[in-house]
Amino acid sequence: MFEQTEAQVRAWVEWLRLLVEALGAFVIAAGVVIVIVALVRFALSGGGGSFVPIRLAFARYLTLALELQLAADILSTSIAPTWDRIGKLAAIAVIRTALNYFLSRELKDETASAEPALRNRPEGRRG
């Protein structure tokens, strides 16, 4: 009875892992589509201005996707925790966490530097 319950829990966790991985891939795909649309609009409008808002939008999607992929890796390791899998998870977690950290930091820096410029745009002022 215990073995059957354990097998069922493993199956549910595998399905959940697959769902989370698919969601992460979907988030990346959605981000790519949104960036392509934004780049086409940018090109059609004459290309004046900055790419910063487009980069910031894409960075948000990548950050969320990294979190989801890390969650999927944790789920995968939780159902069959061998030392080999734990070591691979640790390496993946370090790499993805570092990527996420630097991406979030760049996102924060870009947002902070773009904010004053957006506040001082002439369209927002009344004459």
N, C-alpha and C positions, 0 to 999 in steps of 0.2 A: 504494500500500500504506500509506504513512504517513497519507494523508488518511482512509483507511478506519479505521485504528486511532484516529486523532484523533476521528473521528465516533463511534466506539464508546465511547471514554472520555467524551466529552461526554454521550452518552446515559446512561451509567452514573451520572455525576455528577448529571444532571437527575433521575434516579430516586431517587438518594440524597437530593437536596435536597427532593424531594417527600415522601419518607419522614420526613425530619427535621421538615419543616413540619407534616406530619400528626401526628407525635408531639408536637410542641409544642402543637398544638390539642387533642389528646387529654389532655395533662397539664392544660391549663386546664379542659377539660370535667370531668375527674375531680375537680379541686379544687372546682369549682362544686357538683358533686353532693355531695361530702363536706361542704362548708360548709352547703348547704341541709339536709342530714340533721342536722348539728350544731345549726343554728339551730332546727329543729323540736324536737329534744330539749331544747334550752335553753328554748324557749317552753313546752313541755309540763311541764317540771320547775318551772315557776313563775317563771322568769326571774331567779332569784337568782344572784348571782355576777357574773362578768366575761365580756366578749366576747373578752378578750385571747387565750385559747387558740384560739378559732375564727379570729381574725385572723391569729395566728401560723401556723396550719396553712395557711390560704389564701395567705399571703405566701410560704411555702415552695414551693407549687405555681407561683405566679406567677414567682418567681425562676428556677426550673428552666425554665419555658416561655420566658422571655426569653432564656435562654442557648441554648435549642434554636432559637428563631427567628433569633437572631443567627448561629448556625452555618449555618442554611439560607441566609441572605443572603450569607454568605461563600462558600458553595458556588456559589451562583448567579453571583456576580461572578467567581469563579475560572475559569469556563468561557468567559466572553465579556467580558474586561476592557476595556471602553471607558472613556474618561475620565468620561463621563456616569454610568455604572454605579458607577465607583469613587467619584465624588463623592456619589452617593446612598447608597452603602454607608457611607461615612465619616459622613454625617449620621445615618443610622439607627444606626450603631454608637455614636456619641456619645450619642444620645438613649436608646437601650436600656441602654447602660452606666451612664449617669447614673440612670436609673430603677432598674436593678438595684442600684447602689451605695446609693441612698437607701432602697430597700426592704430590703436586707440590713442597713443601719444601724438602721433602725426595728425590724427583727426582732431584732437583737442587743440593742437598748435595752429592748424589750418583754420579751424573755426574761430579761434581767438584773433588771428591776424585778419581774417576776412570780415569779422563783425564791424570794426570801425569803418571800413571802406563801404560796407553796405549801409551803415547808418548815415553816412555823409553823401549818399547819392543824391543828385539833383531832383530825381523824380519824386522823392519823398517830401520835398519842400514846397511850400506854397509861396507864390510871388506876390 
